[in-house]
Amino acid sequence: MHRGPTGRYEEQRVGEEAVRAFVPDPLPPDPPLDLAPLQGRLEAASLALGRLDGLSTVFQDVRLFLYFYIRKEAVLSSQIEGTQSSLSDLLLFELQEAPGVPVDDVVEVSNYVAALEYGLEQLRQGFPLCNRLLREIHARLLQSGRGSSQDPGEFRRSQNWVGGSRPGNAALVPPPPLQVPDCMADLERFLHDRSETMPVLIRTGLAHVQFETIHPFLDGNGRAGRLLITLLLWNDGVLRSPVLYLSLYLKQNRQRYYELLDRVRTEGDWEAWLAFFLDGVAQTADQAVRSARRLTERFREDRERVQAGGRKVGSALRVHRALTEHPLLSIGEASRRTGLSFPAASSGMGVLEDLGIAREITGRNRNRLYAYREVLAILDEGTELS
């Protein structure tokens, strides 16, 4: 449905030029959404989320899956913003053994993990998903690295823009700074308005666009807006574990994503955006389930190969377990995680190396690092830099 623009333009001066800043109308859309054409997609997305939520029957340790997927999402979400960091870079950084990786990029990705984990913990403790929490999450998102000078945790007090070299040639000029608090207050009211009976997935899709249109922070809006999707779905009970992350889908369909956000603003075509969003939820959830099954199968097959080896099985199995939890390890870290002595951990890793399960990746004689290469290959899918 084409409703026309979903907001108004305000003329203002930024520097020497006059610009038109877009101020979105409050949600929900008016006239109301036509959900009938979206019903099939909504059901497909809901069924896929149900399969994803049932991962505990497939994946013995959902926390382990969540550990990997939060980090994969952090890498992908940050790549959309232009970082050149990989999942392996992040894992090495967390081991404090990351010589040669682009530190600013890895810090940015590490901040994303911290911001998401903080938000989830606050929600678990009963804190509402509100603007105060969004600001606190943003403060952690930009706590160090490149964005740390861009008022972390504060709604912006100056004009920003999206695309272009200045506001006058930008693809979007978000609301003037004085309008940001009111726009965000309207969004918060929509999120908490339970008189609105629309499905959670629809509410989430609308809220994401509204947040990106307001662009309430000086930096980090894209990452914060993608975090909002996961936090909303978890907070509203659609997912028992926060294991849905859309950044890979948005990275692969980046141009279409931006076009549809623009169509919402200029034409009011919420339905086209929601169709895209629901397709992304379904695809992403199904991909996560497939990855979980592949990881489970990989772990099982490799464990059986170790058990059939006949020598040093006990230490090798304990090192293998440590590698399933962190697929990049030094012998010292393997020793710490398993409780084995350094020689026993080294011996166990040697068994895994002989079986082709682990591979030494530094070529050094000291401070060597080992990768669980098959697992990293599964986790790395989609994070390749292009």
C-alpha positions as a Python dict, from the first residue, in 0.01 Angstrom:
ca = {
    (1, 'M'): (0, 0, 0),
    (2, 'H'): (132, 343, -95),
    (3, 'R'): (29, 593, 170),
    (4, 'G'): (259, 875, 71),
    (5, 'P'): (537, 1004, 298),
    (6, 'T'): (533, 868, 653),
    (7, 'G'): (653, 1191, 806),
    (8, 'R'): (711, 1560, 743),
    (9, 'Y'): (1011, 1761, 634),
    (10, 'E'): (1151, 2044, 842),
    (11, 'E'): (1364, 2308, 677),
    (12, 'Q'): (1674, 2405, 871),
    (13, 'R'): (2015, 2551, 812),
    (14, 'V'): (2324, 2337, 864),
    (15, 'G'): (2631, 2551, 816),
    (16, 'E'): (2585, 2751, 497),
    (17, 'E'): (2311, 2540, 336),
    (18, 'A'): (1940, 2482, 383),
    (19, 'V'): (1847, 2117, 432),
    (20, 'R'): (1520, 1926, 473),
    (21, 'A'): (1525, 1697, 778),
    (22, 'F'): (1273, 1411, 785),
    (23, 'V'): (1064, 1374, 1103),
    (24, 'P'): (873, 1043, 1103),
    (25, 'D'): (510, 1016, 1212),
    (26, 'P'): (458, 813, 1531),
    (27, 'L'): (381, 442, 1502),
    (28, 'P'): (162, 253, 1428),
    (29, 'P'): (115, 343, 1060),
    (30, 'D'): (-196, 533, 958),
    (31, 'P'): (-391, 408, 767),
    (32, 'P'): (-343, 69, 935),
    (33, 'L'): (-130, -207, 785),
    (34, 'D'): (-281, -457, 546),
    (35, 'L'): (-146, -781, 695),
    (36, 'A'): (-354, -1020, 482),
    (37, 'P'): (-96, -1046, 198),
    (38, 'L'): (178, -1101, 459),
    (39, 'Q'): (4, -1386, 642),
    (40, 'G'): (192, -1665, 463),
    (41, 'R'): (529, -1499, 526),
    (42, 'L'): (437, -1430, 888),
    (43, 'E'): (349, -1797, 942),
    (44, 'A'): (669, -1915, 771),
    (45, 'A'): (881, -1683, 986),
    (46, 'S'): (699, -1790, 1304),
    (47, 'L'): (747, -2159, 1223),
    (48, 'A'): (1117, -2105, 1150),
    (49, 'L'): (1157, -1923, 1483),
    (50, 'G'): (985, -2216, 1654),
    (51, 'R'): (1239, -2455, 1502),
    (52, 'L'): (1520, -2226, 1612),
    (53, 'D'): (1377, -2203, 1962),
    (54, 'G'): (1375, -2582, 1973),
    (55, 'L'): (1751, -2591, 1927),
    (56, 'S'): (1794, -2732, 2275),
    (57, 'T'): (1670, -3067, 2139),
    (58, 'V'): (1934, -3056, 1864),
    (59, 'F'): (2224, -2875, 2023),
    (60, 'Q'): (2318, -3010, 2363),
    (61, 'D'): (2468, -2687, 2486),
    (62, 'V'): (2262, -2389, 2369),
    (63, 'R'): (2494, -2157, 2562),
    (64, 'L'): (2781, -2271, 2342),
    (65, 'F'): (2580, -2204, 2027),
    (66, 'L'): (2482, -1865, 2166),
    (67, 'Y'): (2845, -1782, 2245),
    (68, 'F'): (2943, -1841, 1882),
    (69, 'Y'): (2642, -1672, 1729),
    (70, 'I'): (2664, -1356, 1934),
    (71, 'R'): (3023, -1322, 1812),
    (72, 'K'): (2934, -1400, 1452),
    (73, 'E'): (2660, -1138, 1465),
    (74, 'A'): (2903, -885, 1614),
    (75, 'V'): (3146, -943, 1328),
    (76, 'L'): (2878, -918, 1058),
    (77, 'S'): (2704, -615, 1207),
    (78, 'S'): (3036, -433, 1235),
    (79, 'Q'): (3136, -536, 880),
    (80, 'I'): (2824, -361, 751),
    (81, 'E'): (2969, -45, 907),
    (82, 'G'): (3300, -102, 730),
    (83, 'T'): (3523, -291, 974),
    (84, 'Q'): (3771, -542, 835),
    (85, 'S'): (3768, -777, 1133),
    (86, 'S'): (3699, -1151, 1110),
    (87, 'L'): (3557, -1397, 1358),
    (88, 'S'): (3906, -1543, 1408),
    (89, 'D'): (4038, -1193, 1485),
    (90, 'L'): (3775, -1154, 1756),
    (91, 'L'): (3846, -1494, 1911),
    (92, 'L'): (4220, -1420, 1913),
    (93, 'F'): (4156, -1079, 2065),
    (94, 'E'): (3952, -1239, 2343),
    (95, 'L'): (4246, -1473, 2406),
    (96, 'Q'): (4469, -1162, 2416),
    (97, 'E'): (4680, -1326, 2147),
    (98, 'A'): (4602, -1113, 1845),
    (99, 'P'): (4924, -972, 1700),
    (100, 'G'): (4874, -811, 1362),
    (101, 'V'): (4494, -786, 1363),
    (102, 'P'): (4334, -441, 1307),
    (103, 'V'): (4287, -353, 1675),
    (104, 'D'): (4036, -69, 1625),
    (105, 'D'): (3815, -303, 1423),
    (106, 'V'): (3835, -584, 1678),
    (107, 'V'): (3764, -347, 1968),
    (108, 'E'): (3453, -232, 1782),
    (109, 'V'): (3335, -591, 1740),
    (110, 'S'): (3419, -676, 2102),
    (111, 'N'): (3215, -375, 2216),
    (112, 'Y'): (2917, -511, 2022),
    (113, 'V'): (2938, -841, 2213),
    (114, 'A'): (2955, -648, 2543),
    (115, 'A'): (2659, -426, 2448),
    (116, 'L'): (2437, -718, 2350),
    (117, 'E'): (2526, -920, 2659),
    (118, 'Y'): (2462, -617, 2882),
    (119, 'G'): (2121, -554, 2724),
    (120, 'L'): (2014, -917, 2763),
    (121, 'E'): (2127, -928, 3126),
    (122, 'Q'): (1931, -610, 3211),
    (123, 'L'): (1618, -753, 3050),
    (124, 'R'): (1662, -1081, 3240),
    (125, 'Q'): (1667, -881, 3562),
    (126, 'G'): (1334, -719, 3474),
    (127, 'F'): (1458, -385, 3340),
    (128, 'P'): (1218, -260, 3070),
    (129, 'L'): (1326, -220, 2708),
    (130, 'C'): (1320, 157, 2713),
    (131, 'N'): (1519, 457, 2595),
    (132, 'R'): (1732, 457, 2909),
    (133, 'L'): (1839, 98, 2840),
    (134, 'L'): (1903, 177, 2472),
    (135, 'R'): (2132, 463, 2577),
    (136, 'E'): (2316, 237, 2822),
    (137, 'I'): (2361, -27, 2552),
    (138, 'H'): (2489, 241, 2314),
    (139, 'A'): (2739, 357, 2577),
    (140, 'R'): (2890, 9, 2577),
    (141, 'L'): (2876, -15, 2200),
    (142, 'L'): (3098, 295, 2170),
    (143, 'Q'): (3288, 264, 2498),
    (144, 'S'): (3626, 248, 2322),
    (145, 'G'): (3770, 261, 1972),
    (146, 'R'): (3665, 485, 1687),
    (147, 'G'): (3321, 590, 1814),
    (148, 'S'): (3426, 675, 2169),
    (149, 'S'): (3433, 1050, 2096),
    (150, 'Q'): (3079, 1050, 1953),
    (151, 'D'): (2883, 1099, 2279),
    (152, 'P'): (2834, 733, 2374),
    (153, 'G'): (2506, 679, 2558),
    (154, 'E'): (2362, 1019, 2467),
    (155, 'F'): (2101, 1116, 2211),
    (156, 'R'): (2265, 1347, 1961),
    (157, 'R'): (2265, 1722, 2007),
    (158, 'S'): (2375, 1804, 1653),
    (159, 'Q'): (2250, 1716, 1305),
    (160, 'N'): (2367, 1396, 1140),
    (161, 'W'): (2297, 1253, 797),
    (162, 'V'): (2306, 924, 606),
    (163, 'G'): (2492, 893, 275),
    (164, 'G'): (2656, 1182, 95),
    (165, 'S'): (2941, 1406, 202),
    (166, 'R'): (2724, 1665, 380),
    (167, 'P'): (2356, 1716, 474),
    (168, 'G'): (2287, 1897, 146),
    (169, 'N'): (2357, 1590, -69),
    (170, 'A'): (2264, 1318, 184),
    (171, 'A'): (2033, 1025, 113),
    (172, 'L'): (1856, 1096, 443),
    (173, 'V'): (1869, 1381, 692),
    (174, 'P'): (1713, 1246, 1014),
    (175, 'P'): (1509, 1464, 1254),
    (176, 'P'): (1671, 1782, 1389),
    (177, 'P'): (1837, 1718, 1727),
    (178, 'L'): (1567, 1903, 1922),
    (179, 'Q'): (1308, 1657, 1782),
    (180, 'V'): (1501, 1342, 1875),
    (181, 'P'): (1378, 1308, 2238),
    (182, 'D'): (1013, 1337, 2132),
    (183, 'C'): (1058, 1093, 1842),
    (184, 'M'): (1224, 839, 2071),
    (185, 'A'): (957, 888, 2338),
    (186, 'D'): (694, 809, 2073),
    (187, 'L'): (886, 493, 1976),
    (188, 'E'): (910, 385, 2341),
    (189, 'R'): (533, 432, 2384),
    (190, 'F'): (469, 217, 2077),
    (191, 'L'): (691, -62, 2210),
    (192, 'H'): (503, -67, 2542),
    (193, 'D'): (150, -15, 2408),
    (194, 'R'): (-23, -348, 2464),
    (195, 'S'): (-351, -217, 2324),
    (196, 'E'): (-181, -275, 1988),
    (197, 'T'): (-250, -642, 1915),
    (198, 'M'): (-20, -674, 1613),
    (199, 'P'): (215, -977, 1605),
    (200, 'V'): (554, -932, 1773),
    (201, 'L'): (741, -984, 1444),
    (202, 'I'): (542, -704, 1279),
    (203, 'R'): (596, -472, 1576),
    (204, 'T'): (969, -549, 1564),
    (205, 'G'): (992, -479, 1192),
    (206, 'L'): (819, -144, 1234),
    (207, 'A'): (1034, -45, 1533),
    (208, 'H'): (1358, -119, 1346),
    (209, 'V'): (1267, 115, 1059),
    (210, 'Q'): (1154, 387, 1298),
    (211, 'F'): (1477, 368, 1494),
    (212, 'E'): (1690, 384, 1179),
    (213, 'T'): (1486, 680, 1052),
    (214, 'I'): (1529, 873, 1378),
    (215, 'H'): (1902, 789, 1387),
    (216, 'P'): (1914, 911, 1748),
    (217, 'F'): (2288, 881, 1804),
    (218, 'L'): (2586, 1049, 1639),
    (219, 'D'): (2742, 710, 1560),
    (220, 'G'): (2653, 342, 1594),
    (221, 'N'): (2288, 371, 1485),
    (222, 'G'): (2304, 78, 1243),
    (223, 'R'): (2452, -156, 1502),
    (224, 'A'): (2211, -36, 1773),
    (225, 'G'): (1915, -80, 1537),
    (226, 'R'): (2015, -439, 1461),
    (227, 'L'): (2060, -509, 1831),
    (228, 'L'): (1708, -377, 1888),
    (229, 'I'): (1564, -656, 1669),
    (230, 'T'): (1715, -934, 1881),
    (231, 'L'): (1631, -762, 2211),
    (232, 'L'): (1267, -710, 2110),
    (233, 'L'): (1213, -1069, 1998),
    (234, 'W'): (1371, -1206, 2314),
    (235, 'N'): (1197, -960, 2546),
    (236, 'D'): (855, -1037, 2399),
    (237, 'G'): (903, -1409, 2442),
    (238, 'V'): (931, -1509, 2077),
    (239, 'L'): (1270, -1665, 2152),
    (240, 'R'): (1375, -1828, 2478),
    (241, 'S'): (1740, -1790, 2376),
    (242, 'P'): (1853, -1483, 2180),
    (243, 'V'): (1982, -1677, 1880),
    (244, 'L'): (1832, -1483, 1587),
    (245, 'Y'): (2062, -1235, 1415),
    (246, 'L'): (1977, -1069, 1085),
    (247, 'S'): (2309, -906, 997),
    (248, 'L'): (2413, -1176, 747),
    (249, 'Y'): (2081, -1138, 560),
    (250, 'L'): (2111, -759, 565),
    (251, 'K'): (2475, -774, 453),
    (252, 'Q'): (2384, -1002, 161),
    (253, 'N'): (2085, -782, 64),
    (254, 'R'): (2225, -444, 161),
    (255, 'Q'): (2105, -244, -140),
    (256, 'R'): (1752, -386, -122),
    (257, 'Y'): (1743, -312, 252),
    (258, 'Y'): (1828, 56, 202),
    (259, 'E'): (1581, 87, -87),
    (260, 'L'): (1296, -52, 122),
    (261, 'L'): (1371, 174, 418),
    (262, 'D'): (1357, 468, 179),
    (263, 'R'): (1028, 347, 29),
    (264, 'V'): (871, 340, 373),
    (265, 'R'): (967, 705, 425),
    (266, 'T'): (875, 836, 81),
    (267, 'E'): (579, 615, -16),
    (268, 'G'): (457, 461, 308),
    (269, 'D'): (514, 111, 170),
    (270, 'W'): (546, -65, 504),
    (271, 'E'): (416, -391, 358),
    (272, 'A'): (708, -430, 111),
    (273, 'W'): (956, -375, 394),
    (274, 'L'): (774, -623, 620),
    (275, 'A'): (772, -889, 347),
    (276, 'F'): (1150, -850, 317),
    (277, 'F'): (1194, -853, 694),
    (278, 'L'): (982, -1166, 747),
    (279, 'D'): (1166, -1347, 466),
    (280, 'G'): (1492, -1256, 641),
    (281, 'V'): (1371, -1389, 975),
    (282, 'A'): (1266, -1721, 815),
    (283, 'Q'): (1590, -1760, 617),
    (284, 'T'): (1813, -1661, 907),
    (285, 'A'): (1640, -1891, 1155),
    (286, 'D'): (1662, -2187, 917),
    (287, 'Q'): (2032, -2118, 850),
    (288, 'A'): (2100, -2110, 1225),
    (289, 'V'): (1927, -2446, 1274),
    (290, 'R'): (2127, -2601, 989),
    (291, 'S'): (2451, -2465, 1133),
    (292, 'A'): (2367, -2601, 1478),
    (293, 'R'): (2303, -2946, 1335),
    (294, 'R'): (2627, -2939, 1138),
    (295, 'L'): (2825, -2835, 1447),
    (296, 'T'): (2661, -3106, 1656),
    (297, 'E'): (2743, -3367, 1394),
    (298, 'R'): (3102, -3243, 1361),
    (299, 'F'): (3156, -3259, 1737),
    (300, 'R'): (3007, -3610, 1758),
    (301, 'E'): (3210, -3751, 1467),
    (302, 'D'): (3537, -3605, 1595),
    (303, 'R'): (3472, -3725, 1950),
    (304, 'E'): (3419, -4078, 1815),
    (305, 'R'): (3743, -4057, 1616),
    (306, 'V'): (3932, -3956, 1930),
    (307, 'Q'): (3774, -4238, 2131),
    (308, 'A'): (3878, -4489, 1864),
    (309, 'G'): (4238, -4367, 1874),
    (310, 'G'): (4335, -4582, 2168),
    (311, 'R'): (4609, -4359, 2310),
    (312, 'K'): (4591, -4065, 2547),
    (313, 'V'): (4214, -4067, 2495),
    (314, 'G'): (4131, -3896, 2825),
    (315, 'S'): (4346, -3587, 2771),
    (316, 'A'): (4259, -3568, 2401),
    (317, 'L'): (3885, -3573, 2478),
    (318, 'R'): (3924, -3297, 2735),
    (319, 'V'): (4121, -3080, 2492),
    (320, 'H'): (3862, -3154, 2223),
    (321, 'R'): (3588, -3034, 2458),
    (322, 'A'): (3784, -2714, 2520),
    (323, 'L'): (3815, -2660, 2144),
    (324, 'T'): (3438, -2699, 2100),
    (325, 'E'): (3400, -2411, 2344),
    (326, 'H'): (3674, -2198, 2190),
    (327, 'P'): (3797, -2312, 1846),
    (328, 'L'): (4124, -2117, 1872),
    (329, 'L'): (4347, -2217, 2162),
    (330, 'S'): (4705, -2214, 2279),
    (331, 'I'): (4837, -2507, 2481),
    (332, 'G'): (4851, -2285, 2788),
    (333, 'E'): (4486, -2186, 2745),
    (334, 'A'): (4389, -2549, 2681),
    (335, 'S'): (4566, -2643, 3002),
    (336, 'R'): (4383, -2373, 3195),
    (337, 'R'): (4041, -2466, 3053),
    (338, 'T'): (4080, -2843, 3102),
    (339, 'G'): (4269, -2854, 3431),
    (340, 'L'): (4535, -3071, 3262),
    (341, 'S'): (4904, -3011, 3311),
    (342, 'F'): (5081, -2834, 3027),
    (343, 'P'): (5248, -3158, 2905),
    (344, 'A'): (4916, -3347, 2920),
    (345, 'A'): (4734, -3070, 2731),
    (346, 'S'): (5014, -3064, 2474),
    (347, 'S'): (4990, -3440, 2436),
    (348, 'G'): (4612, -3427, 2396),
    (349, 'M'): (4640, -3151, 2135),
    (350, 'G'): (4899, -3361, 1954),
    (351, 'V'): (4647, -3645, 1920),
    (352, 'L'): (4393, -3401, 1772),
    (353, 'E'): (4656, -3264, 1535),
    (354, 'D'): (4748, -3615, 1418),
    (355, 'L'): (4380, -3685, 1348),
    (356, 'G'): (4348, -3362, 1145),
    (357, 'I'): (4095, -3217, 1393),
    (358, 'A'): (4323, -2936, 1515),
    (359, 'R'): (4580, -2747, 1311),
    (360, 'E'): (4867, -2530, 1432),
    (361, 'I'): (4831, -2190, 1263),
    (362, 'T'): (5134, -1981, 1368),
    (363, 'G'): (5431, -2184, 1248),
    (364, 'R'): (5614, -2076, 1563),
    (365, 'N'): (5809, -2293, 1804),
    (366, 'R'): (5675, -2105, 2106),
    (367, 'N'): (5331, -1964, 2191),
    (368, 'R'): (5171, -2178, 1924),
    (369, 'L'): (4800, -2155, 1845),
    (370, 'Y'): (4569, -2433, 1730),
    (371, 'A'): (4248, -2399, 1529),
    (372, 'Y'): (3950, -2632, 1517),
    (373, 'R'): (3938, -2569, 1144),
    (374, 'E'): (3616, -2754, 1050),
    (375, 'V'): (3423, -2571, 1320),
    (376, 'L'): (3570, -2233, 1225),
    (377, 'A'): (3475, -2299, 861),
    (378, 'I'): (3111, -2350, 960),
    (379, 'L'): (3107, -2044, 1186),
    (380, 'D'): (3289, -1825, 933),
    (381, 'E'): (3031, -1876, 657),
    (382, 'G'): (2907, -1535, 546),
    (383, 'T'): (3173, -1339, 733),
    (384, 'E'): (3419, -1350, 445),
    (385, 'L'): (3538, -1000, 364),
    (386, 'S'): (3447, -887, 15),
}
